[in-house]
Amino acid sequence: MKELIEQLNDPKILIYIAIVIGSQILYGIWDYWKQRNIQQRRRHQGLSEEVLINQTERLASRRFSALLQSGLLLASIFLTPFVLVWITPLDQDKNGLAIAFLVLFGWILFNGTDVIKAFLTGLAFKTIAAFKQPFQVGDWVSLKGISGKVVRFNTFFVVLQTVNDDQISIPTHTLWNEVLISANGGDRSSLCVMNFYLGCFVNAQQRQKAEDAIWNAIQASVYYEPSKPMQIYLSQTSEAIQLTAKAYVASTYNEPLFVSDVTRAFLDFVSQEKIPLAPSSWKSSKEMPPISRDKYNLSKSKS
Protein backbone atom coordinates (compact mmCIF):
# COMPACT_ATOMS: atom_id res chain seq x y z
CA MET A 1 0.00 0.00 0.00
CA LYS A 2 2.85 2.31 0.84
CA GLU A 3 4.47 1.56 -2.51
CA LEU A 4 1.19 2.29 -4.30
CA ILE A 5 0.91 5.67 -2.54
CA GLU A 6 4.48 6.47 -3.50
CA GLN A 7 3.79 5.57 -7.13
CA LEU A 8 0.70 7.77 -7.20
CA ASN A 9 2.64 10.65 -5.64
CA ASP A 10 3.98 11.60 -9.02
CA PRO A 11 3.78 15.04 -10.69
CA LYS A 12 3.06 13.35 -14.02
CA ILE A 13 -0.21 11.96 -12.63
CA LEU A 14 -1.29 15.45 -11.58
CA ILE A 15 -0.38 16.74 -15.03
CA TYR A 16 -2.30 13.85 -16.62
CA ILE A 17 -5.45 14.46 -14.57
CA ALA A 18 -5.14 18.23 -15.06
CA ILE A 19 -5.03 17.77 -18.84
CA VAL A 20 -8.09 15.47 -18.82
CA ILE A 21 -10.15 17.74 -16.58
CA GLY A 22 -8.75 20.96 -18.01
CA SER A 23 -9.65 20.02 -21.59
CA GLN A 24 -13.27 19.56 -20.56
CA ILE A 25 -13.30 22.83 -18.63
CA LEU A 26 -11.77 24.71 -21.55
CA TYR A 27 -14.31 23.16 -23.90
CA GLY A 28 -17.14 24.21 -21.57
CA ILE A 29 -15.85 27.79 -21.48
CA TRP A 30 -15.46 27.86 -25.26
CA ASP A 31 -18.94 26.46 -25.81
CA TYR A 32 -20.42 28.95 -23.32
CA TRP A 33 -18.89 31.93 -25.14
CA LYS A 34 -19.92 30.51 -28.48
CA GLN A 35 -23.57 30.19 -27.40
CA ARG A 36 -23.44 33.63 -25.82
CA ASN A 37 -22.21 35.17 -29.07
CA ILE A 38 -25.01 33.41 -30.97
CA GLN A 39 -27.61 34.78 -28.56
CA GLN A 40 -26.17 38.27 -28.89
CA ARG A 41 -26.40 38.06 -32.67
CA ARG A 42 -29.98 36.83 -32.39
CA ARG A 43 -30.93 39.73 -30.15
CA HIS A 44 -29.17 42.11 -32.53
CA GLN A 45 -31.32 40.76 -35.38
CA GLY A 46 -34.46 40.99 -33.26
CA LEU A 47 -35.05 37.24 -33.10
CA SER A 48 -36.64 35.60 -30.07
CA GLU A 49 -35.48 32.33 -28.55
CA GLU A 50 -38.31 30.46 -30.32
CA VAL A 51 -37.23 31.56 -33.80
CA LEU A 52 -34.53 29.50 -35.49
CA ILE A 53 -32.02 31.19 -37.78
CA ASN A 54 -31.20 27.99 -39.60
CA GLN A 55 -32.27 24.58 -38.28
CA THR A 56 -29.78 22.70 -40.47
CA GLU A 57 -26.86 24.80 -39.22
CA ARG A 58 -27.96 24.41 -35.61
CA LEU A 59 -28.17 20.61 -35.89
CA ALA A 60 -24.78 20.49 -37.61
CA SER A 61 -23.32 22.69 -34.86
CA ARG A 62 -24.67 20.43 -32.11
CA ARG A 63 -23.32 17.36 -33.86
CA PHE A 64 -19.89 18.98 -34.22
CA SER A 65 -19.89 20.06 -30.56
CA ALA A 66 -20.73 16.54 -29.37
CA LEU A 67 -17.99 15.01 -31.51
CA LEU A 68 -15.48 17.62 -30.38
CA GLN A 69 -16.22 17.16 -26.69
CA SER A 70 -16.06 13.36 -26.84
CA GLY A 71 -12.94 13.55 -29.02
CA LEU A 72 -11.18 15.80 -26.51
CA LEU A 73 -12.04 13.43 -23.66
CA LEU A 74 -10.80 10.33 -25.45
CA ALA A 75 -7.70 12.04 -26.82
CA SER A 76 -6.74 13.46 -23.43
CA ILE A 77 -7.16 10.06 -21.74
CA PHE A 78 -5.49 7.86 -24.36
CA LEU A 79 -2.86 10.13 -25.94
CA THR A 80 -1.62 12.11 -22.95
CA PRO A 81 0.06 9.11 -21.22
CA PHE A 82 2.11 8.33 -24.34
CA VAL A 83 3.23 11.94 -24.61
CA LEU A 84 4.21 12.05 -20.93
CA VAL A 85 6.06 8.74 -21.23
CA TRP A 86 7.88 9.99 -24.33
CA ILE A 87 9.12 13.16 -22.60
CA THR A 88 9.98 11.35 -19.34
CA PRO A 89 13.57 10.22 -18.79
CA LEU A 90 14.08 6.47 -19.06
CA ASP A 91 15.26 6.10 -15.47
CA GLN A 92 12.02 7.44 -13.96
CA ASP A 93 9.25 5.15 -12.71
CA LYS A 94 6.16 5.14 -14.91
CA ASN A 95 3.97 2.75 -12.89
CA GLY A 96 1.94 5.55 -11.32
CA LEU A 97 1.05 6.95 -14.72
CA ALA A 98 -0.02 3.51 -15.89
CA ILE A 99 -2.24 3.08 -12.83
CA ALA A 100 -3.88 6.47 -13.43
CA PHE A 101 -4.49 5.53 -17.06
CA LEU A 102 -6.09 2.22 -16.07
CA VAL A 103 -8.32 3.98 -13.54
CA LEU A 104 -9.59 6.49 -16.13
CA PHE A 105 -9.94 3.74 -18.73
CA GLY A 106 -12.00 1.68 -16.26
CA TRP A 107 -14.13 4.74 -15.56
CA ILE A 108 -14.91 5.06 -19.29
CA LEU A 109 -15.80 1.37 -19.49
CA PHE A 110 -18.05 1.61 -16.43
CA ASN A 111 -19.89 4.69 -17.67
CA GLY A 112 -20.05 3.54 -21.27
CA THR A 113 -21.27 -0.01 -20.65
CA ASP A 114 -24.44 0.40 -22.74
CA VAL A 115 -22.51 2.02 -25.58
CA ILE A 116 -19.86 -0.72 -25.57
CA LYS A 117 -22.55 -3.42 -25.43
CA ALA A 118 -24.38 -1.81 -28.35
CA PHE A 119 -21.13 -1.52 -30.30
CA LEU A 120 -20.03 -5.13 -29.78
CA THR A 121 -23.50 -6.61 -30.36
CA GLY A 122 -24.08 -4.43 -33.41
CA LEU A 123 -20.66 -5.34 -34.79
CA ALA A 124 -21.43 -9.04 -34.33
CA PHE A 125 -24.80 -8.68 -36.08
CA LYS A 126 -23.23 -6.76 -38.97
CA THR A 127 -20.53 -9.43 -39.33
CA ILE A 128 -23.10 -12.26 -39.44
CA ALA A 129 -25.24 -10.25 -41.86
CA ALA A 130 -22.25 -9.88 -44.19
CA PHE A 131 -22.16 -13.68 -44.62
CA LYS A 132 -25.85 -14.63 -44.33
CA GLN A 133 -27.17 -11.46 -46.05
CA PRO A 134 -30.69 -11.33 -44.53
CA PHE A 135 -30.84 -7.89 -46.12
CA GLN A 136 -28.48 -5.30 -47.57
CA VAL A 137 -28.37 -1.63 -48.44
CA GLY A 138 -31.00 -0.92 -51.08
CA ASP A 139 -33.42 -3.66 -49.99
CA TRP A 140 -37.01 -2.92 -49.02
CA VAL A 141 -37.41 -4.52 -45.60
CA SER A 142 -39.67 -4.71 -42.57
CA LEU A 143 -37.86 -4.37 -39.24
CA LYS A 144 -39.65 -4.03 -35.91
CA GLY A 145 -42.91 -3.43 -37.75
CA ILE A 146 -41.46 -0.59 -39.86
CA SER A 147 -41.16 -0.94 -43.64
CA GLY A 148 -38.70 1.04 -45.70
CA LYS A 149 -35.65 1.10 -47.93
CA VAL A 150 -32.32 0.38 -46.24
CA VAL A 151 -30.22 3.49 -46.87
CA ARG A 152 -27.52 2.87 -44.23
CA PHE A 153 -26.40 -0.20 -42.31
CA ASN A 154 -23.63 0.33 -39.77
CA THR A 155 -22.57 -0.96 -36.39
CA PHE A 156 -24.93 1.18 -34.35
CA PHE A 157 -27.96 1.82 -36.59
CA VAL A 158 -29.91 0.51 -39.57
CA VAL A 159 -31.50 3.54 -41.25
CA LEU A 160 -34.72 2.99 -43.21
CA GLN A 161 -36.37 5.44 -45.60
CA THR A 162 -40.16 5.00 -45.61
CA VAL A 163 -42.59 5.73 -48.43
CA ASN A 164 -43.21 9.10 -46.74
CA ASP A 165 -39.46 9.88 -46.97
CA ASP A 166 -39.08 9.62 -43.19
CA GLN A 167 -35.75 8.24 -42.02
CA ILE A 168 -36.09 5.72 -39.19
CA SER A 169 -32.97 4.71 -37.23
CA ILE A 170 -33.22 1.25 -35.66
CA PRO A 171 -30.44 0.17 -33.25
CA THR A 172 -28.54 -2.68 -34.89
CA HIS A 173 -28.02 -4.60 -31.65
CA THR A 174 -31.80 -4.94 -31.16
CA LEU A 175 -32.27 -7.00 -34.34
CA TRP A 176 -30.94 -10.31 -33.02
CA ASN A 177 -34.36 -11.54 -31.85
CA GLU A 178 -36.43 -9.86 -34.57
CA VAL A 179 -38.11 -11.37 -37.63
CA LEU A 180 -36.35 -9.85 -40.66
CA ILE A 181 -38.48 -9.56 -43.81
CA SER A 182 -36.90 -8.53 -47.10
CA ALA A 183 -39.22 -7.79 -50.01
CA ASN A 184 -36.59 -8.19 -52.72
CA GLY A 185 -33.52 -9.88 -51.19
CA GLY A 186 -31.05 -7.87 -53.25
CA ASP A 187 -33.09 -7.93 -56.49
CA ARG A 188 -34.68 -4.89 -58.07
CA SER A 189 -38.10 -6.53 -58.39
CA SER A 190 -40.28 -7.86 -55.60
CA LEU A 191 -43.57 -9.69 -55.24
CA CYS A 192 -46.61 -7.51 -54.66
CA VAL A 193 -49.81 -8.96 -53.17
CA MET A 194 -53.08 -7.10 -53.84
CA ASN A 195 -56.55 -8.00 -52.56
CA PHE A 196 -59.85 -6.95 -54.14
CA TYR A 197 -63.34 -7.63 -52.78
CA LEU A 198 -66.51 -8.27 -54.76
CA GLY A 199 -70.01 -8.59 -53.39
CA CYS A 200 -70.86 -12.11 -52.35
CA PHE A 201 -73.77 -12.36 -54.86
CA VAL A 202 -71.92 -11.52 -58.10
CA ASN A 203 -72.53 -13.98 -60.90
CA ALA A 204 -69.89 -16.02 -62.73
CA GLN A 205 -69.71 -13.62 -65.67
CA GLN A 206 -69.15 -10.58 -63.44
CA ARG A 207 -66.54 -12.47 -61.42
CA GLN A 208 -64.66 -13.45 -64.58
CA LYS A 209 -64.80 -9.89 -65.92
CA ALA A 210 -63.39 -8.54 -62.66
CA GLU A 211 -60.58 -11.09 -62.73
CA ASP A 212 -59.73 -10.21 -66.34
CA ALA A 213 -59.78 -6.50 -65.47
CA ILE A 214 -57.23 -7.04 -62.71
CA TRP A 215 -55.08 -9.15 -65.02
CA ASN A 216 -55.13 -6.53 -67.77
CA ALA A 217 -54.50 -3.69 -65.33
CA ILE A 218 -51.40 -5.43 -63.99
CA GLN A 219 -49.98 -6.01 -67.46
CA ALA A 220 -50.79 -2.43 -68.53
CA SER A 221 -48.96 -0.86 -65.58
CA VAL A 222 -45.54 0.63 -66.37
CA TYR A 223 -44.32 -0.68 -63.01
CA TYR A 224 -45.03 -4.36 -63.77
CA GLU A 225 -42.16 -6.84 -64.20
CA PRO A 226 -43.29 -9.07 -67.14
CA SER A 227 -40.40 -11.54 -66.85
CA LYS A 228 -41.77 -12.92 -63.56
CA PRO A 229 -44.94 -15.06 -63.16
CA MET A 230 -48.30 -13.66 -62.13
CA GLN A 231 -51.23 -15.33 -60.38
CA ILE A 232 -54.82 -14.52 -59.42
CA TYR A 233 -56.94 -16.76 -57.23
CA LEU A 234 -60.30 -16.59 -55.46
CA SER A 235 -61.53 -17.16 -51.95
CA GLN A 236 -65.02 -16.70 -50.54
CA THR A 237 -66.65 -15.82 -47.27
CA SER A 238 -70.28 -15.20 -46.38
CA GLU A 239 -69.74 -11.48 -46.90
CA ALA A 240 -67.40 -11.14 -49.89
CA ILE A 241 -65.50 -12.78 -52.70
CA GLN A 242 -61.81 -12.02 -52.41
CA LEU A 243 -59.63 -11.79 -55.51
CA THR A 244 -55.95 -12.02 -54.60
CA ALA A 245 -53.46 -10.95 -57.26
CA LYS A 246 -49.77 -11.72 -57.00
CA ALA A 247 -47.43 -9.99 -59.43
CA TYR A 248 -43.91 -8.59 -59.41
CA VAL A 249 -43.21 -4.89 -59.46
CA ALA A 250 -40.14 -3.99 -61.54
CA SER A 251 -38.65 -1.82 -58.81
CA THR A 252 -39.67 -2.56 -55.24
CA TYR A 253 -39.65 1.16 -54.38
CA ASN A 254 -42.51 1.71 -56.87
CA GLU A 255 -44.84 -0.78 -55.20
CA PRO A 256 -47.28 1.91 -53.92
CA LEU A 257 -47.53 3.33 -57.46
CA PHE A 258 -48.04 -0.15 -58.90
CA VAL A 259 -50.85 -0.91 -56.44
CA SER A 260 -52.40 2.49 -57.19
CA ASP A 261 -52.34 1.82 -60.95
CA VAL A 262 -54.04 -1.57 -60.64
CA THR A 263 -56.56 -0.45 -58.01
CA ARG A 264 -57.59 2.60 -60.01
CA ALA A 265 -58.14 0.54 -63.15
CA PHE A 266 -60.12 -2.08 -61.18
CA LEU A 267 -62.40 0.50 -59.55
CA ASP A 268 -63.01 2.27 -62.86
CA PHE A 269 -63.94 -1.05 -64.49
CA VAL A 270 -66.36 -2.27 -61.79
CA SER A 271 -67.98 1.15 -61.71
CA GLN A 272 -68.47 1.10 -65.47
CA GLU A 273 -69.77 -2.48 -65.49
CA LYS A 274 -71.84 -1.93 -62.32
CA ILE A 275 -70.26 -4.92 -60.59
CA PRO A 276 -71.10 -4.82 -56.86
CA LEU A 277 -68.23 -4.60 -54.39
CA ALA A 278 -68.13 -5.92 -50.85
CA PRO A 279 -69.77 -3.57 -48.30
CA SER A 280 -67.50 -1.06 -46.55
CA SER A 281 -68.26 -2.72 -43.21
CA TRP A 282 -66.29 -5.79 -44.31
CA LYS A 283 -63.20 -5.74 -42.08
CA SER A 284 -59.67 -6.11 -43.42
CA SER A 285 -58.95 -8.34 -40.43
CA LYS A 286 -60.90 -11.05 -42.25
CA GLU A 287 -58.30 -11.24 -44.97
CA MET A 288 -56.12 -14.25 -45.43
CA PRO A 289 -52.90 -14.30 -43.34
CA PRO A 290 -50.13 -12.22 -44.91
CA ILE A 291 -47.48 -14.02 -46.94
CA SER A 292 -43.77 -13.48 -46.41
CA ARG A 293 -42.94 -12.10 -49.80
CA ASP A 294 -39.30 -13.09 -49.82
CA LYS A 295 -40.23 -16.72 -49.11
CA TYR A 296 -43.14 -17.07 -51.52
CA ASN A 297 -42.46 -19.02 -54.68
CA LEU A 298 -44.94 -18.73 -57.52
CA SER A 299 -45.28 -22.15 -59.05
CA LYS A 300 -48.27 -21.47 -61.29
CA SER A 301 -49.28 -18.65 -63.58
CA LYS A 302 -52.41 -17.87 -65.52
CA SER A 303 -52.46 -19.54 -68.88
C-alpha positions in Angstrom: 0.0 0.0 0.0 2.8 2.3 0.8 4.5 1.6 -2.5 1.2 2.3 -4.3 0.9 5.7 -2.5 4.5 6.5 -3.5 3.8 5.6 -7.1 0.7 7.8 -7.2 2.6 10.6 -5.6 4.0 11.6 -9.0 3.8 15.0 -10.7 3.1 13.3 -14.0 -0.2 12.0 -12.6 -1.3 15.4 -11.6 -0.4 16.7 -15.0 -2.3 13.9 -16.6 -5.4 14.5 -14.6 -5.1 18.2 -15.1 -5.0 17.8 -18.8 -8.1 15.5 -18.8 -10.2 17.7 -16.6 -8.7 21.0 -18.0 -9.7 20.0 -21.6 -13.3 19.6 -20.6 -13.3 22.8 -18.6 -11.8 24.7 -21.6 -14.3 23.2 -23.9 -17.1 24.2 -21.6 -15.8 27.8 -21.5 -15.5 27.9 -25.3 -18.9 26.5 -25.8 -20.4 28.9 -23.3 -18.9 31.9 -25.1 -19.9 30.5 -28.5 -23.6 30.2 -27.4 -23.4 33.6 -25.8 -22.2 35.2 -29.1 -25.0 33.4 -31.0 -27.6 34.8 -28.6 -26.2 38.3 -28.9 -26.4 38.1 -32.7 -30.0 36.8 -32.4 -30.9 39.7 -30.1 -29.2 42.1 -32.5 -31.3 40.8 -35.4 -34.5 41.0 -33.3 -35.0 37.2 -33.1 -36.6 35.6 -30.1 -35.5 32.3 -28.6 -38.3 30.5 -30.3 -37.2 31.6 -33.8 -34.5 29.5 -35.5 -32.0 31.2 -37.8 -31.2 28.0 -39.6 -32.3 24.6 -38.3 -29.8 22.7 -40.5 -26.9 24.8 -39.2 -28.0 24.4 -35.6 -28.2 20.6 -35.9 -24.8 20.5 -37.6 -23.3 22.7 -34.9 -24.7 20.4 -32.1 -23.3 17.4 -33.9 -19.9 19.0 -34.2 -19.9 20.1 -30.6 -20.7 16.5 -29.4 -18.0 15.0 -31.5 -15.5 17.6 -30.4 -16.2 17.2 -26.7 -16.1 13.4 -26.8 -12.9 13.5 -29.0 -11.2 15.8 -26.5 -12.0 13.4 -23.7 -10.8 10.3 -25.4 -7.7 12.0 -26.8 -6.7 13.5 -23.4 -7.2 10.1 -21.7 -5.5 7.9 -24.4 -2.9 10.1 -25.9 -1.6 12.1 -23.0 0.1 9.1 -21.2 2.1 8.3 -24.3 3.2 11.9 -24.6 4.2 12.0 -20.9 6.1 8.7 -21.2 7.9 10.0 -24.3 9.1 13.2 -22.6 10.0 11.4 -19.3 13.6 10.2 -18.8 14.1 6.5 -19.1 15.3 6.1 -15.5 12.0 7.4 -14.0 9.3 5.1 -12.7 6.2 5.1 -14.9 4.0 2.7 -12.9 1.9 5.5 -11.3 1.1 7.0 -14.7 0.0 3.5 -15.9 -2.2 3.1 -12.8 -3.9 6.5 -13.4 -4.5 5.5 -17.1 -6.1 2.2 -16.1 -8.3 4.0 -13.5 -9.6 6.5 -16.1 -9.9 3.7 -18.7 -12.0 1.7 -16.3 -14.1 4.7 -15.6 -14.9 5.1 -19.3 -15.8 1.4 -19.5 -18.0 1.6 -16.4 -19.9 4.7 -17.7 -20.1 3.5 -21.3 -21.3 0.0 -20.7 -24.4 0.4 -22.7 -22.5 2.0 -25.6 -19.9 -0.7 -25.6 -22.6 -3.4 -25.4 -24.4 -1.8 -28.4 -21.1 -1.5 -30.3 -20.0 -5.1 -29.8 -23.5 -6.6 -30.4 -24.1 -4.4 -33.4 -20.7 -5.3 -34.8 -21.4 -9.0 -34.3 -24.8 -8.7 -36.1 -23.2 -6.8 -39.0 -20.5 -9.4 -39.3 -23.1 -12.3 -39.4 -25.2 -10.2 -41.9 -22.3 -9.9 -44.2 -22.2 -13.7 -44.6 -25.9 -14.6 -44.3 -27.2 -11.5 -46.0 -30.7 -11.3 -44.5 -30.8 -7.9 -46.1 -28.5 -5.3 -47.6 -28.4 -1.6 -48.4 -31.0 -0.9 -51.1 -33.4 -3.7 -50.0 -37.0 -2.9 -49.0 -37.4 -4.5 -45.6 -39.7 -4.7 -42.6 -37.9 -4.4 -39.2 -39.7 -4.0 -35.9 -42.9 -3.4 -37.8 -41.5 -0.6 -39.9 -41.2 -0.9 -43.6 -38.7 1.0 -45.7 -35.7 1.1 -47.9 -32.3 0.4 -46.2 -30.2 3.5 -46.9 -27.5 2.9 -44.2 -26.4 -0.2 -42.3 -23.6 0.3 -39.8 -22.6 -1.0 -36.4 -24.9 1.2 -34.4 -28.0 1.8 -36.6 -29.9 0.5 -39.6 -31.5 3.5 -41.2 -34.7 3.0 -43.2 -36.4 5.4 -45.6 -40.2 5.0 -45.6 -42.6 5.7 -48.4 -43.2 9.1 -46.7 -39.5 9.9 -47.0 -39.1 9.6 -43.2 -35.7 8.2 -42.0 -36.1 5.7 -39.2 -33.0 4.7 -37.2 -33.2 1.2 -35.7 -30.4 0.2 -33.2 -28.5 -2.7 -34.9 -28.0 -4.6 -31.7 -31.8 -4.9 -31.2 -32.3 -7.0 -34.3 -30.9 -10.3 -33.0 -34.4 -11.5 -31.9 -36.4 -9.9 -34.6 -38.1 -11.4 -37.6 -36.4 -9.8 -40.7 -38.5 -9.6 -43.8 -36.9 -8.5 -47.1 -39.2 -7.8 -50.0 -36.6 -8.2 -52.7 -33.5 -9.9 -51.2 -31.1 -7.9 -53.3 -33.1 -7.9 -56.5 -34.7 -4.9 -58.1 -38.1 -6.5 -58.4 -40.3 -7.9 -55.6 -43.6 -9.7 -55.2 -46.6 -7.5 -54.7 -49.8 -9.0 -53.2 -53.1 -7.1 -53.8 -56.5 -8.0 -52.6 -59.8 -6.9 -54.1 -63.3 -7.6 -52.8 -66.5 -8.3 -54.8 -70.0 -8.6 -53.4 -70.9 -12.1 -52.4 -73.8 -12.4 -54.9 -71.9 -11.5 -58.1 -72.5 -14.0 -60.9 -69.9 -16.0 -62.7 -69.7 -13.6 -65.7 -69.1 -10.6 -63.4 -66.5 -12.5 -61.4 -64.7 -13.5 -64.6 -64.8 -9.9 -65.9 -63.4 -8.5 -62.7 -60.6 -11.1 -62.7 -59.7 -10.2 -66.3 -59.8 -6.5 -65.5 -57.2 -7.0 -62.7 -55.1 -9.1 -65.0 -55.1 -6.5 -67.8 -54.5 -3.7 -65.3 -51.4 -5.4 -64.0 -50.0 -6.0 -67.5 -50.8 -2.4 -68.5 -49.0 -0.9 -65.6 -45.5 0.6 -66.4 -44.3 -0.7 -63.0 -45.0 -4.4 -63.8 -42.2 -6.8 -64.2 -43.3 -9.1 -67.1 -40.4 -11.5 -66.8 -41.8 -12.9 -63.6 -44.9 -15.1 -63.2 -48.3 -13.7 -62.1 -51.2 -15.3 -60.4 -54.8 -14.5 -59.4 -56.9 -16.8 -57.2 -60.3 -16.6 -55.5 -61.5 -17.2 -51.9 -65.0 -16.7 -50.5 -66.7 -15.8 -47.3 -70.3 -15.2 -46.4 -69.7 -11.5 -46.9 -67.4 -11.1 -49.9 -65.5 -12.8 -52.7 -61.8 -12.0 -52.4 -59.6 -11.8 -55.5 -55.9 -12.0 -54.6 -53.5 -11.0 -57.3 -49.8 -11.7 -57.0 -47.4 -10.0 -59.4 -43.9 -8.6 -59.4 -43.2 -4.9 -59.5 -40.1 -4.0 -61.5 -38.6 -1.8 -58.8 -39.7 -2.6 -55.2 -39.6 1.2 -54.4 -42.5 1.7 -56.9 -44.8 -0.8 -55.2 -47.3 1.9 -53.9 -47.5 3.3 -57.5 -48.0 -0.2 -58.9 -50.8 -0.9 -56.4 -52.4 2.5 -57.2 -52.3 1.8 -61.0 -54.0 -1.6 -60.6 -56.6 -0.4 -58.0 -57.6 2.6 -60.0 -58.1 0.5 -63.2 -60.1 -2.1 -61.2 -62.4 0.5 -59.6 -63.0 2.3 -62.9 -63.9 -1.0 -64.5 -66.4 -2.3 -61.8 -68.0 1.2 -61.7 -68.5 1.1 -65.5 -69.8 -2.5 -65.5 -71.8 -1.9 -62.3 -70.3 -4.9 -60.6 -71.1 -4.8 -56.9 -68.2 -4.6 -54.4 -68.1 -5.9 -50.9 -69.8 -3.6 -48.3 -67.5 -1.1 -46.6 -68.3 -2.7 -43.2 -66.3 -5.8 -44.3 -63.2 -5.7 -42.1 -59.7 -6.1 -43.4 -59.0 -8.3 -40.4 -60.9 -11.1 -42.2 -58.3 -11.2 -45.0 -56.1 -14.2 -45.4 -52.9 -14.3 -43.3 -50.1 -12.2 -44.9 -47.5 -14.0 -46.9 -43.8 -13.5 -46.4 -42.9 -12.1 -49.8 -39.3 -13.1 -49.8 -40.2 -16.7 -49.1 -43.1 -17.1 -51.5 -42.5 -19.0 -54.7 -44.9 -18.7 -57.5 -45.3 -22.1 -59.1 -48.3 -21.5 -61.3 -49.3 -18.7 -63.6 -52.4 -17.9 -65.5 -52.5 -19.5 -68.9 
